[in-house]
């Protein structure tokens, strides 16, 4: 996992695209309508996701159908694994502190 992946995921439009593609594969037209932004803007952000290996495209006649690429997202999840444990431990500590304050 490299730092550029986090830069890619930091963009709100790209996150909205990832969320939309998480539900199911979609055409560019569907994404334009769903996000309410221009077709060139959607296409530009999809190109960034594709170049980063986070999305793939299938050409079907005049349509381009986009989907998420699970392997790249799995890499991100594996990288986050140790941090998830850290966060969970902190949440348990906070819960204990709050419980003690109630007593």
The first five atom37 places (N, CA, C, CB, O) and aatype in JSON, in Angstrom:
{
  "aatype": [20, 20, 20, 20, 20, 20, 20, 20, 20, 20, 20, 20, 20, 20, 20, 20, 20, 20, 20, 20, 20, 20, 20, 20, 20, 20, 20, 20, 20, 20, 20, 20, 20, 20, 20, 20, 20, 20, 20, 20, 20, 20, 20, 20, 20, 20, 20, 20, 20, 20, 20, 20, 20, 20, 20, 20, 20, 20, 20, 20, 20, 20, 20, 20, 20, 20, 20, 20, 20, 20, 20, 20, 20, 20, 20, 20, 20, 20, 20, 20, 20, 20, 20, 20, 20, 20, 20, 20, 20, 20, 20, 20, 20, 20, 20, 20, 20, 20, 20, 20, 20, 20, 20],
  "atom_mask": [
    [1, 1, 1, 1, 1],
    [1, 1, 1, 1, 1],
    [1, 1, 1, 1, 1],
    [1, 1, 1, 1, 1],
    [1, 1, 1, 1, 1],
    [1, 1, 1, 1, 1],
    [1, 1, 1, 1, 1],
    [1, 1, 1, 1, 1],
    [1, 1, 1, 1, 1],
    [1, 1, 1, 1, 1],
    [1, 1, 1, 1, 1],
    [1, 1, 1, 1, 1],
    [1, 1, 1, 1, 1],
    [1, 1, 1, 1, 1],
    [1, 1, 1, 1, 1],
    [1, 1, 1, 1, 1],
    [1, 1, 1, 1, 1],
    [1, 1, 1, 1, 1],
    [1, 1, 1, 1, 1],
    [1, 1, 1, 1, 1],
    [1, 1, 1, 1, 1],
    [1, 1, 1, 1, 1],
    [1, 1, 1, 1, 1],
    [1, 1, 1, 1, 1],
    [1, 1, 1, 1, 1],
    [1, 1, 1, 1, 1],
    [1, 1, 1, 1, 1],
    [1, 1, 1, 1, 1],
    [1, 1, 1, 1, 1],
    [1, 1, 1, 1, 1],
    [1, 1, 1, 1, 1],
    [1, 1, 1, 1, 1],
    [1, 1, 1, 1, 1],
    [1, 1, 1, 1, 1],
    [1, 1, 1, 1, 1],
    [1, 1, 1, 1, 1],
    [1, 1, 1, 1, 1],
    [1, 1, 1, 1, 1],
    [1, 1, 1, 1, 1],
    [1, 1, 1, 1, 1],
    [1, 1, 1, 1, 1],
    [1, 1, 1, 1, 1],
    [1, 1, 1, 1, 1],
    [1, 1, 1, 1, 1],
    [1, 1, 1, 1, 1],
    [1, 1, 1, 1, 1],
    [1, 1, 1, 1, 1],
    [1, 1, 1, 1, 1],
    [1, 1, 1, 1, 1],
    [1, 1, 1, 1, 1],
    [1, 1, 1, 1, 1],
    [1, 1, 1, 1, 1],
    [1, 1, 1, 1, 1],
    [1, 1, 1, 1, 1],
    [1, 1, 1, 1, 1],
    [1, 1, 1, 1, 1],
    [1, 1, 1, 1, 1],
    [1, 1, 1, 1, 1],
    [1, 1, 1, 1, 1],
    [1, 1, 1, 1, 1],
    [1, 1, 1, 1, 1],
    [1, 1, 1, 1, 1],
    [1, 1, 1, 1, 1],
    [1, 1, 1, 1, 1],
    [1, 1, 1, 1, 1],
    [1, 1, 1, 1, 1],
    [1, 1, 1, 1, 1],
    [1, 1, 1, 1, 1],
    [1, 1, 1, 1, 1],
    [1, 1, 1, 1, 1],
    [1, 1, 1, 1, 1],
    [1, 1, 1, 1, 1],
    [1, 1, 1, 1, 1],
    [1, 1, 1, 1, 1],
    [1, 1, 1, 1, 1],
    [1, 1, 1, 1, 1],
    [1, 1, 1, 1, 1],
    [1, 1, 1, 1, 1],
    [1, 1, 1, 1, 1],
    [1, 1, 1, 1, 1],
    [1, 1, 1, 1, 1],
    [1, 1, 1, 1, 1],
    [1, 1, 1, 1, 1],
    [1, 1, 1, 1, 1],
    [1, 1, 1, 1, 1],
    [1, 1, 1, 1, 1],
    [1, 1, 1, 1, 1],
    [1, 1, 1, 1, 1],
    [1, 1, 1, 1, 1],
    [1, 1, 1, 1, 1],
    [1, 1, 1, 1, 1],
    [1, 1, 1, 1, 1],
    [1, 1, 1, 1, 1],
    [1, 1, 1, 1, 1],
    [1, 1, 1, 1, 1],
    [1, 1, 1, 1, 1],
    [1, 1, 1, 1, 1],
    [1, 1, 1, 1, 1],
    [1, 1, 1, 1, 1],
    [1, 1, 1, 1, 1],
    [1, 1, 1, 1, 1],
    [1, 1, 1, 1, 1],
    [1, 1, 1, 1, 1]
  ],
  "atom_positions": [
    [[0.87, -1.18, 0.0], [0.0, 0.0, 0.0], [0.91, 1.23, 0.0], [-0.98, 0.0, 1.24], [1.85, 1.31, 0.79]],
    [[0.62, 2.16, -0.88], [1.46, 3.36, -0.92], [0.63, 4.61, -0.61], [2.15, 3.5, -2.3], [-0.6, 4.58, -0.61]],
    [[1.34, 5.68, -0.34], [0.69, 6.93, 0.07], [-0.23, 7.49, -1.02], [1.74, 7.97, 0.43], [-1.21, 8.16, -0.71]],
    [[0.08, 7.23, -2.28], [-0.76, 7.78, -3.34], [-2.18, 7.21, -3.3], [-0.13, 7.5, -4.71], [-3.13, 7.88, -3.7]],
    [[-2.32, 5.97, -2.82], [-3.66, 5.39, -2.69], [-4.51, 6.22, -1.74], [-3.58, 3.93, -2.19], [-5.69, 6.43, -1.98]],
    [[-3.9, 6.68, -0.65], [-4.65, 7.49, 0.3], [-5.01, 8.84, -0.29], [-3.85, 7.68, 1.59], [-6.08, 9.38, -0.01]],
    [[-4.14, 9.39, -1.1], [-4.46, 10.64, -1.79], [-5.63, 10.46, -2.73], [-3.24, 11.16, -2.56], [-6.49, 11.33, -2.85]],
    [[-5.66, 9.33, -3.4], [-6.77, 9.04, -4.31], [-8.06, 8.92, -3.53], [-6.5, 7.74, -5.11], [-9.09, 9.44, -3.96]],
    [[-8.03, 8.24, -2.4], [-9.23, 8.03, -1.59], [-9.65, 9.28, -0.81], [-9.0, 6.88, -0.62], [-10.76, 9.33, -0.29]],
    [[-8.78, 10.27, -0.73], [-9.1, 11.49, 0.02], [-10.05, 12.41, -0.75], [-7.82, 12.25, 0.35], [-10.64, 13.31, -0.16]],
    [[-10.19, 12.18, -2.03], [-11.06, 13.04, -2.85], [-12.53, 12.67, -2.63], [-10.69, 12.92, -4.36], [-12.89, 11.51, -2.82]],
    [[-13.38, 13.62, -2.24], [-14.79, 13.31, -1.96], [-15.56, 12.75, -3.16], [-15.47, 14.55, -1.47], [-16.42, 11.89, -2.99]],
    [[-15.26, 13.23, -4.36], [-15.95, 12.72, -5.54], [-15.58, 11.26, -5.79], [-15.62, 13.57, -6.77], [-16.44, 10.44, -6.11]],
    [[-14.3, 10.94, -5.65], [-13.89, 9.55, -5.85], [-14.49, 8.65, -4.79], [-12.35, 9.44, -5.84], [-14.86, 7.51, -5.09]],
    [[-14.59, 9.13, -3.57], [-15.24, 8.32, -2.52], [-16.71, 8.07, -2.85], [-15.12, 9.02, -1.16], [-17.21, 6.97, -2.63]],
    [[-17.38, 9.07, -3.38], [-18.78, 8.9, -3.77], [-18.89, 7.87, -4.91], [-19.39, 10.26, -4.2], [-19.82, 7.06, -4.93]],
    [[-17.94, 7.91, -5.84], [-17.93, 6.93, -6.92], [-17.71, 5.52, -6.37], [-16.85, 7.28, -7.95], [-18.39, 4.58, -6.77]],
    [[-16.77, 5.38, -5.46], [-16.5, 4.08, -4.84], [-17.74, 3.57, -4.11], [-15.3, 4.16, -3.87], [-18.08, 2.39, -4.21]],
    [[-18.41, 4.46, -3.38], [-19.63, 4.06, -2.68], [-20.71, 3.59, -3.67], [-20.16, 5.23, -1.83], [-21.4, 2.61, -3.43]],
    [[-20.84, 4.31, -4.78], [-21.85, 3.94, -5.78], [-21.5, 2.59, -6.42], [-21.95, 5.03, -6.87], [-22.39, 1.77, -6.68]],
    [[-20.23, 2.36, -6.68], [-19.81, 1.11, -7.31], [-19.8, -0.05, -6.32], [-18.42, 1.27, -7.93], [-19.83, -1.21, -6.72]],
    [[-19.75, 0.25, -5.05], [-19.81, -0.79, -4.02], [-21.16, -1.5, -4.09], [-19.59, -0.2, -2.61], [-21.24, -2.71, -3.87]],
    [[-22.2, -0.76, -4.39], [-23.55, -1.32, -4.48], [-23.68, -2.26, -5.68], [-24.59, -0.2, -4.58], [-24.25, -3.35, -5.57]],
    [[-23.15, -1.83, -6.83], [-23.22, -2.65, -8.05], [-22.42, -1.95, -9.14], [-24.71, -2.87, -8.5], [-22.05, -0.78, -9.01]],
    [[-22.16, -2.67, -10.21], [-21.48, -2.04, -11.35], [-22.45, -1.06, -12.0], [-20.99, -3.11, -12.38], [-23.66, -1.24, -11.95]],
    [[-21.88, 0.0, -12.6], [-22.71, 1.07, -13.17], [-22.06, 1.64, -14.43], [-22.94, 2.19, -12.13], [-20.85, 1.56, -14.62]],
    [[-22.91, 2.2, -15.26], [-22.42, 2.91, -16.44], [-22.04, 4.33, -16.05], [-23.48, 2.91, -17.59], [-22.42, 4.82, -14.98]],
    [[-21.3, 4.98, -16.92], [-20.94, 6.38, -16.7], [-22.2, 7.23, -16.57], [-20.05, 6.9, -17.84], [-22.28, 8.09, -15.69]],
    [[-23.17, 6.99, -17.44], [-24.43, 7.76, -17.4], [-25.13, 7.62, -16.06], [-25.36, 7.31, -18.51], [-25.64, 8.6, -15.52]],
    [[-25.18, 6.41, -15.52], [-25.8, 6.21, -14.21], [-25.06, 6.98, -13.13], [-25.84, 4.71, -13.86], [-25.67, 7.57, -12.24]],
    [[-23.73, 6.96, -13.21], [-22.93, 7.67, -12.2], [-23.11, 9.18, -12.31], [-21.44, 7.31, -12.36], [-23.17, 9.87, -11.29]],
    [[-23.2, 9.69, -13.53], [-23.45, 11.13, -13.74], [-24.77, 11.51, -13.08], [-23.47, 11.48, -15.25], [-24.84, 12.51, -12.35]],
    [[-25.8, 10.73, -13.33], [-27.12, 11.03, -12.77], [-27.11, 10.9, -11.24], [-28.18, 10.08, -13.37], [-27.67, 11.75, -10.54]],
    [[-26.49, 9.86, -10.74], [-26.46, 9.61, -9.3], [-25.69, 10.69, -8.54], [-25.84, 8.26, -9.02], [-26.13, 11.13, -7.48]],
    [[-24.55, 11.1, -9.08], [-23.7, 12.07, -8.38], [-24.07, 13.51, -8.7], [-22.26, 11.83, -8.74], [-23.73, 14.42, -7.94]],
    [[-24.78, 13.73, -9.8], [-25.17, 15.08, -10.16], [-24.01, 15.96, -10.6], [-25.86, 15.72, -9.01], [-24.02, 17.17, -10.38]],
    [[-23.0, 15.34, -11.21], [-21.88, 16.11, -11.76], [-21.72, 15.77, -13.24], [-20.55, 15.82, -10.97], [-22.32, 14.81, -13.73]],
    [[-20.93, 16.55, -13.93], [-20.82, 16.4, -15.38], [-20.16, 15.09, -15.79], [-20.04, 17.56, -15.97], [-19.41, 14.48, -15.03]],
    [[-20.48, 14.67, -17.01], [-19.89, 13.44, -17.54], [-18.36, 13.53, -17.63], [-20.46, 13.13, -18.92], [-17.69, 12.56, -17.28]],
    [[-17.78, 14.67, -18.09], [-16.32, 14.75, -18.12], [-15.7, 14.63, -16.72], [-15.89, 16.06, -18.76], [-14.64, 14.02, -16.56]],
    [[-16.36, 15.2, -15.71], [-15.82, 15.12, -14.34], [-15.87, 13.68, -13.83], [-16.6, 16.05, -13.38], [-14.93, 13.21, -13.2]],
    [[-16.97, 12.99, -14.09], [-17.09, 11.59, -13.67], [-16.04, 10.74, -14.4], [-18.52, 11.04, -13.95], [-15.36, 9.93, -13.77]],
    [[-15.92, 10.93, -15.69], [-14.95, 10.16, -16.48], [-13.52, 10.39, -15.99], [-15.06, 10.52, -17.95], [-12.73, 9.45, -15.93]],
    [[-13.2, 11.62, -15.66], [-11.86, 11.94, -15.16], [-11.58, 11.2, -13.86], [-11.71, 13.46, -14.94], [-10.51, 10.61, -13.69]],
    [[-12.54, 11.21, -12.93], [-12.33, 10.55, -11.65], [-12.31, 9.03, -11.79], [-13.42, 10.97, -10.66], [-11.57, 8.34, -11.09]],
    [[-13.11, 8.51, -12.7], [-13.09, 7.07, -12.96], [-11.74, 6.65, -13.54], [-14.22, 6.67, -13.92], [-11.24, 5.57, -13.23]],
    [[-11.16, 7.49, -14.37], [-9.84, 7.2, -14.94], [-8.79, 7.12, -13.82], [-9.44, 8.29, -15.97], [-7.92, 6.25, -13.85]],
    [[-8.88, 8.02, -12.84], [-7.96, 7.99, -11.7], [-8.13, 6.68, -10.93], [-8.19, 9.21, -10.76], [-7.14, 6.03, -10.58]],
    [[-9.38, 6.29, -10.67], [-9.63, 5.04, -9.94], [-9.14, 3.83, -10.74], [-11.15, 4.89, -9.63], [-8.58, 2.89, -10.18]],
    [[-9.34, 3.86, -12.04], [-8.88, 2.77, -12.89], [-7.36, 2.68, -12.9], [-9.41, 2.95, -14.32], [-6.8, 1.59, -12.78]],
    [[-6.68, 3.82, -13.04], [-5.22, 3.84, -13.06], [-4.61, 3.37, -11.73], [-4.73, 5.24, -13.39], [-3.51, 2.84, -11.7]],
    [[-5.36, 3.59, -10.64], [-4.89, 3.16, -9.32], [-5.22, 1.69, -9.05], [-5.5, 4.04, -8.23], [-4.83, 1.14, -8.03]],
    [[-5.95, 1.07, -9.98], [-6.33, -0.32, -9.79], [-7.51, -0.53, -8.87], [-5.17, -1.07, -9.27], [-7.77, -1.65, -8.43]],
    [[-8.24, 0.55, -8.58], [-9.39, 0.45, -7.68], [-10.7, 0.17, -8.42], [-9.53, 1.74, -6.89], [-11.68, -0.24, -7.81]],
    [[-10.7, 0.37, -9.72], [-11.9, 0.12, -10.53], [-11.46, -0.44, -11.88], [-12.75, 1.42, -10.72], [-10.32, -0.25, -12.32]],
    [[-12.38, -1.13, -12.53], [-12.12, -1.63, -13.88], [-13.32, -1.27, -14.75], [-11.87, -3.18, -13.88], [-14.39, -0.92, -14.26]],
    [[-13.11, -1.36, -16.06], [-14.17, -0.99, -17.01], [-14.34, -2.1, -18.03], [-13.84, 0.34, -17.72], [-13.39, -2.76, -18.43]],
    [[-15.58, -2.29, -18.43], [-15.93, -3.23, -19.51], [-16.68, -2.43, -20.56], [-16.79, -4.44, -18.98], [-17.63, -1.72, -20.26]],
    [[-16.23, -2.55, -21.79], [-16.89, -1.84, -22.89], [-17.96, -2.76, -23.46], [-15.87, -1.41, -24.0], [-17.7, -3.91, -23.81]],
    [[-19.18, -2.22, -23.54], [-20.32, -2.95, -24.08], [-20.99, -2.05, -25.12], [-21.34, -3.38, -22.95], [-21.83, -1.21, -24.79]],
    [[-20.59, -2.25, -26.39], [-21.05, -1.39, -27.49], [-20.67, 0.06, -27.18], [-22.6, -1.52, -27.7], [-19.48, 0.37, -27.12]],
    [[-21.65, 0.94, -27.0], [-21.37, 2.35, -26.72], [-21.23, 2.65, -25.22], [-22.47, 3.22, -27.31], [-20.88, 3.76, -24.84]],
    [[-21.51, 1.66, -24.38], [-21.5, 1.89, -22.93], [-20.19, 1.41, -22.31], [-22.68, 1.18, -22.27], [-19.57, 0.46, -22.77]],
    [[-19.81, 2.1, -21.26], [-18.69, 1.68, -20.44], [-19.25, 1.36, -19.06], [-17.55, 2.79, -20.37], [-19.88, 2.2, -18.42]],
    [[-19.02, 0.13, -18.62], [-19.56, -0.32, -17.34], [-18.4, -0.46, -16.36], [-20.33, -1.68, -17.5], [-17.44, -1.19, -16.6]],
    [[-18.53, 0.25, -15.25], [-17.47, 0.28, -14.24], [-17.84, -0.58, -13.05], [-17.19, 1.71, -13.78], [-19.01, -0.71, -12.68]],
    [[-16.8, -1.18, -12.45], [-16.97, -1.96, -11.22], [-15.72, -1.78, -10.37], [-17.23, -3.47, -11.54], [-14.65, -1.43, -10.87]],
    [[-15.87, -2.03, -9.08], [-14.71, -1.98, -8.19], [-13.82, -3.18, -8.43], [-15.16, -1.92, -6.71], [-14.28, -4.23, -8.87]],
    [[-12.55, -3.02, -8.13], [-11.58, -4.11, -8.23], [-11.3, -4.61, -6.82], [-10.26, -3.64, -8.96], [-10.59, -3.94, -6.06]],
    [[-11.83, -5.76, -6.46], [-11.75, -6.21, -5.07], [-10.33, -6.46, -4.55], [-12.54, -7.46, -4.91], [-10.07, -6.22, -3.37]],
    [[-9.42, -6.92, -5.4], [-8.07, -7.23, -4.9], [-7.38, -6.0, -4.34], [-7.23, -7.82, -6.01], [-6.73, -6.07, -3.29]],
    [[-7.5, -4.9, -5.02], [-6.85, -3.66, -4.55], [-7.47, -3.2, -3.24], [-6.96, -2.55, -5.63], [-6.76, -2.73, -2.35]],
    [[-8.78, -3.31, -3.13], [-9.45, -2.94, -1.88], [-9.08, -3.9, -0.76], [-10.97, -2.9, -2.07], [-8.97, -3.5, 0.4]],
    [[-8.89, -5.17, -1.1], [-8.45, -6.15, -0.1], [-7.06, -5.78, 0.43], [-8.44, -7.58, -0.7], [-6.8, -5.89, 1.63]],
    [[-6.17, -5.34, -0.45], [-4.84, -4.89, -0.03], [-4.95, -3.75, 0.98], [-4.0, -4.44, -1.25], [-4.24, -3.73, 1.98]],
    [[-5.85, -2.82, 0.71], [-6.07, -1.69, 1.62], [-6.59, -2.18, 2.96], [-7.05, -0.68, 0.99], [-6.14, -1.72, 4.01]],
    [[-7.54, -3.1, 2.94], [-8.1, -3.65, 4.17], [-7.03, -4.37, 4.99], [-9.25, -4.61, 3.85], [-6.98, -4.23, 6.21]],
    [[-6.18, -5.14, 4.33], [-5.1, -5.83, 5.03], [-4.12, -4.84, 5.65], [-4.36, -6.77, 4.07], [-3.64, -5.05, 6.77]],
    [[-3.82, -3.78, 4.95], [-2.91, -2.77, 5.48], [-3.51, -2.1, 6.71], [-2.59, -1.71, 4.4], [-2.79, -1.78, 7.67]],
    [[-4.83, -1.88, 6.69], [-5.51, -1.23, 7.82], [-5.71, -2.15, 9.02], [-6.85, -0.71, 7.36], [-5.98, -1.67, 10.12]],
    [[-5.58, -3.46, 8.84], [-5.83, -4.43, 9.9], [-5.18, -4.11, 11.23], [-5.36, -5.76, 9.45], [-5.89, -4.07, 12.24]],
    [[-3.88, -3.88, 11.3], [-3.24, -3.58, 12.6], [-3.77, -2.29, 13.23], [-1.74, -3.48, 12.42], [-3.83, -2.18, 14.46]],
    [[-4.14, -1.32, 12.42], [-4.68, -0.07, 12.95], [-6.08, -0.27, 13.51], [-4.69, 1.01, 11.86], [-6.47, 0.35, 14.49]],
    [[-6.84, -1.16, 12.86], [-8.18, -1.48, 13.35], [-8.1, -2.02, 14.78], [-8.87, -2.51, 12.4], [-8.91, -1.65, 15.63]],
    [[-7.14, -2.9, 15.03], [-6.93, -3.45, 16.38], [-6.62, -2.33, 17.36], [-5.79, -4.5, 16.38], [-7.13, -2.32, 18.48]],
    [[-5.78, -1.4, 16.95], [-5.42, -0.25, 17.79], [-6.66, 0.56, 18.14], [-4.39, 0.63, 17.07], [-6.86, 0.93, 19.3]],
    [[-7.51, 0.84, 17.13], [-8.73, 1.63, 17.37], [-9.68, 0.89, 18.3], [-9.44, 1.95, 16.04], [-10.27, 1.49, 19.2]],
    [[-9.83, -0.42, 18.09], [-10.73, -1.2, 18.92], [-10.29, -1.17, 20.38], [-10.8, -2.64, 18.42], [-11.11, -1.06, 21.29]],
    [[-8.97, -1.28, 20.61], [-8.46, -1.21, 21.98], [-8.76, 0.14, 22.62], [-6.94, -1.48, 22.0], [-9.12, 0.21, 23.8]],
    [[-8.63, 1.2, 21.86], [-8.92, 2.53, 22.39], [-10.4, 2.69, 22.7], [-8.47, 3.61, 21.38], [-10.76, 3.33, 23.69]],
    [[-11.26, 2.13, 21.89], [-12.69, 2.21, 22.15], [-13.07, 1.43, 23.4], [-13.48, 1.67, 20.95], [-13.93, 1.87, 24.16]],
    [[-12.43, 0.29, 23.63], [-12.67, -0.48, 24.85], [-12.22, 0.33, 26.06], [-11.93, -1.85, 24.81], [-12.92, 0.37, 27.07]],
    [[-11.05, 0.98, 25.96], [-10.56, 1.82, 27.06], [-11.54, 2.96, 27.34], [-9.17, 2.4, 26.72], [-11.82, 3.26, 28.5]],
    [[-12.06, 3.59, 26.29], [-13.0, 4.68, 26.48], [-14.29, 4.18, 27.13], [-13.31, 5.37, 25.13], [-14.85, 4.85, 27.99]],
    [[-14.75, 3.02, 26.71], [-15.97, 2.45, 27.3], [-15.77, 2.18, 28.78], [-16.37, 1.13, 26.57], [-16.66, 2.46, 29.58]],
    [[-14.61, 1.65, 29.17], [-14.32, 1.4, 30.58], [-14.31, 2.71, 31.37], [-12.98, 0.68, 30.74], [-14.82, 2.76, 32.48]],
    [[-13.72, 3.74, 30.79], [-13.66, 5.04, 31.45], [-15.06, 5.62, 31.65], [-12.8, 6.01, 30.64], [-15.38, 6.13, 32.72]],
    [[-15.88, 5.53, 30.62], [-17.26, 6.04, 30.71], [-18.06, 5.24, 31.74], [-17.94, 5.98, 29.33], [-18.83, 5.82, 32.5]],
    [[-17.89, 3.93, 31.77], [-18.58, 3.11, 32.76], [-18.17, 3.5, 34.18], [-18.29, 1.63, 32.52], [-19.0, 3.56, 35.09]],
    [[-16.88, 3.76, 34.36], [-16.38, 4.14, 35.69], [-16.93, 5.51, 36.1], [-14.84, 4.16, 35.7], [-17.16, 5.75, 37.29]],
    [[-17.14, 6.4, 35.14], [-17.67, 7.72, 35.45], [-19.15, 7.65, 35.89], [-17.53, 8.64, 34.24], [-19.62, 8.48, 36.67]],
    [[-19.86, 6.64, 35.37], [-21.27, 6.47, 35.72], [-21.45, 5.96, 37.14], [-21.94, 5.52, 34.76], [-22.48, 6.22, 37.77]],
    [[-20.46, 5.23, 37.65], [-20.56, 4.66, 39.0], [-20.44, 5.66, 40.08], [-19.53, 3.63, 39.2], [-20.5, 5.31, 41.25]]
  ]
}
